[in-house]
Amino acid sequence: MPNPEKIGRYRILQRVGSGAFATVWLGADDTLDALVAIKVLADNWAHHPDIRARFLQEARMMRRADSPRIVRMLDIDELPDGRPYLVMAYAAGGTLADRLGTGPLSVEQALAVGAQIAEAVAELHHIGVLHRDLKPSNVLFDEDRVLVTDLGLAKALAHASGFTVVAGTPGYMSPEQARLGSALDVRSDVYAIGAVLYHMLTGQVPPARDGKEQPLRPSRVRAGIPSAVDALVSRATQTDPARRWPSAASVAEALHRLAKPEYPSPRRRSRRTRVVAVAAAAALVGAATGGALLVRAHTGTVRVSDESGGLSVAVPAAWAGQLRDGGWDPATIGLPTGHAPGLVVSSDLSAWADPHRTVPGVFVGVSRALASDAAAPALPEHAGCSRVADRAVTVDGAAAQVHRWVHCDGTANAFDEIVFVPAQRGFGVYVQIRETDDQDHTNAILAGLRVGTSLTVQAAGVPRRPAPVTTSPR
């Protein structure tokens, strides 16, 4: 198509891009002194009723969204030859695909951009629309804003099952979307968010998948990806939709927490060294507050307590170098968001967030949701480790299972994940233990755990779709 001088009342400046179905032009609205993007349906498709209807449907959906996270629809009209065109607000910062052409983003940039993408998709879901084709070329930048565009494949949630054609982009579309006739819901777009995050973090297009592969893990491609980020992407790209984040909004919340972790103010630190990095393998603990107690119980063992004094655990003295005691947000393992008692103790909390570092320690947190059948935690998975058989234990009179991984990355590192519900307390307890000396300290740690009867745990809401416990090795 030659460069037209005008489309409607808009003066054409240059071609922005073209695809199989349409060409996008940069135009000038001289009346309003503004730049616009004009999307013109290709001539060979203009007379196909189904394609034409889909093109017009995109305009209606973008207009319905009316969101600062979705490219604004300004006008719709036809050329003299009958081809329809859409007029949209112009985003001058280019596409995410353009930025990824020079390599991956930093982890911080990827988290910040990903959070805005997830917010945009959540707003589409709020008005009952699935995007179905989320990918880097459909993510735009306008100064400091991230915008989602191209709803040409979008579908109303009420009619999101029984598709007669496979639509989407390999690498970014969910496994169920690639199967003809499969029912889709918001978790299909959640998968796409995870796939785009993977691309931002690794600089590589995610491999096309048929539903049998393991979840995507950026750390397998790029060293230094924090385990909490790895776990978030892994959960978003589970092949089973029931094991993914339940909504785009929940992904956005998790990304915001990782992008802007809370750190303790220097004014509030005691003489003991305080944590200076996000704690626990799933980014669990919030800012340290108050004066936690470190009390030597007997030779070689130190008992540490959270700020409330109602939660404490005895650990080997060599593990008790640093403490964060101000509580945690259970949403980091897929539970209702909130603040609850929790602590993490380690020889070096600045290295605790990296599962590959040889630093021992223990995290303990409580939540009412752990005692509810309506909400199940999504416990961290431990890539590069060997899974050993689960074993039954009794903790504070309650039955529990110890899920254990050993020889992580060929080292002596080992992880234990335990959840139990003390009788008549109304809350459950989550424990994560990291060992580095080829010894199993689990039974001793659990025997030294104290959960006071006076511990106050605030109630929180229950998520619409509970996240399953995930303990299989990766």
Secondary structure, 3 states (H helix, E strand, C coil): CCCCCEECCEEEEEEEEECCCEEEEEEEECCCCEEEEEEEECCCCCCCHHHHHHHHHHHHHHHHHCCCCECCEEEEEECCCCCEEEEEECCCCCEHHHHHCCCCCCHHHHHHHHHHHHHHHHHHHHCCEECCCCCHHHEEEECCEEEECCCCCCEEHHHCCCCCCCCCCCCCCCCCCCCCCCCCCHHHHHHHHHHHHHHHHHCCCCCCCCCCCCCCCHHHCCCCCCHHHHHHHHHHCCCCHHHCCCCHHHHHHHHHHHHCCCCCCHHHCCCCCECCCCECCCCCECCCCCCCCEEEEECCEEEEECCCCCEEEEEEHHHCCEEECCCECHHHHCCCCCCECEEEEECCCCCCCCCCCCCCEEEEEEEHHHHCCCCCCCCCCCCCCEEEEEEEEEECCEEEEEEEEECHHHCCCEEEEEEECCCCCCCEEEEEEEECCCCCCHHHHHHCCEECCCCCCCCCCCCCCCCCCCCCCC
